[in-house]
Amino acid sequence: MSWAGAWGCIVAAILVSLPAGCSSHPGTATAPPPASGHVSGYGNGTVTGRLLAVGGPPPGAPRPMTPGTVTLSGPRQYRVKVDPQGRFHVTVDPGAYRATGTSPLFGSGKYLCRADHPITVSAATAGTVDVYCHML
């Protein structure tokens, strides 16, 4: 790495954190950052689930709420967009989380969708939680 590149890494590390391609150890490179909604690290767990609309006109069966965003609030806060089927997947630090969600199709994004219960994630474990938007 050239001196100009090294100084760029040092300045970036001071301002934000080490960007992809920079390292705190000369002569090595770090991996690129993980995709949005995913945080990598030793001892993390994963949470998967769906953002669903429930209720409304009969039959009122659960259906994917897309587009939408799910937020997990706990030791840290994680925010992830759902896929076209309303599913989400996020890697989190261990701890207890409350899951909420929003969608522009539910109260123009102003109403809050909620999970029925909090979820507790341990290191290297996976948990599942669905978030419901209760339609009237």
N, C-alpha and C positions, 0 to 999 in steps of 0.2 A: 504494500500500500504506500502511495506517495505521501510526502509530508502534507501536501494540500488536502489529500483525502483523509489523512489522520486528523488534521485540525478540524475538518468538517465533521468527523465523528465525535470529536471532543466537544465541539460547540453544540451539536445536536444532542449529545448526552446530557449536557448541562441544561439545555432548554426544555427537552422533552424526556427522552429516554433513548437508548441505543437503537438506531434504525437498522433495518435489514442491511447486511453487508458490513456492519461495523462491529467491533468487538472490544471488550475491555482487556483482552489478551492480544498483544501484537502478533500478527501473522496468522490469526484465525478469523473466521467469519461466523456470524450468527445466522440462524435460520430466519427466513422471512416471517413476518408476524402472522398469526393465525387468522383465518377468515373471520369476518364480522360475526359476533355472537358467540365466539369460541375463545376461551382463554386457556392456554396450556400451562401445565406446571405439575410438579410432583404432588401426589396426594389429593388431586381434585376428583370430583365426581361429575356425573352428567345428569341432566334433567331433560326428559322428552315429554311431549304432550301435544294437545291440540287446542286451538281456539275455536269454539263452537257456538253457534246460535241455537238456542233452544226455545220452545214455546211458539207463540204466534198462531196463525191459522192452522187448523187440523191438517195433517196429523201432528205437527209440531215436533217432529223427530229431530234429533241433533244433526246439524249440517255445518260444514266448514265455514268459518267467518274469514273471508279474504277479500281484500287485503287486510292485514292486521299486524299488531305488534304485541308481544308478551313481555312483561317486566317481572323479574324475580327480585324481590327486596328482602335482604337479610344482612349477613355480615358485609356483603358488598351488593351492589345493584347491577343487574344484567338486563339488557334490553335487546330483544331479537325479533326480527320479522318472521312471520309465518310463511310457509310455502303455499302454492296454489291449492293444496288439500287442507290447509289450516294447521299443518304440523310445524313443530319447532324442536330444536335440539340445541342445547347449550352446555358448555363445560363450566362448572362453578367450583368455588372453594367450598369445603365442608361447612355445614351449618343448616339452620332452619330458615326457610324462605316462604314468603307469601307471594302467590302468583296472581297477577292482574293482567288485563289486556284492554286494548282499544281497537276499534275499526271505524273507518269513515262510514261504513254501512250501518253502524249502531250509534244513533244520536249524533251523527256527523262527527264521530270521533270524540265527543265530549262525555259520553256515558262510559262508566267503568265496568268491565267484565271481570268476574272473580272466580277463583277456584273454590271448591267446597271446603277445602281444608289446607293447612300449610303442609309443606313437604320438607323433610329432613334428609340431607344428603351427607353421607360419610365419605371418607377418602376411598377412591377407587371403586365406588358403587354407582349404580344407576337408579334413578327414581323417575316415576311417571306422574304427571298431574295434568288434568284437563281444566281449561279456563272457559267459563260459560258466560255468554251474553244472553240474558233473559229477555226475550222479546215479548211484548204484550199483545 
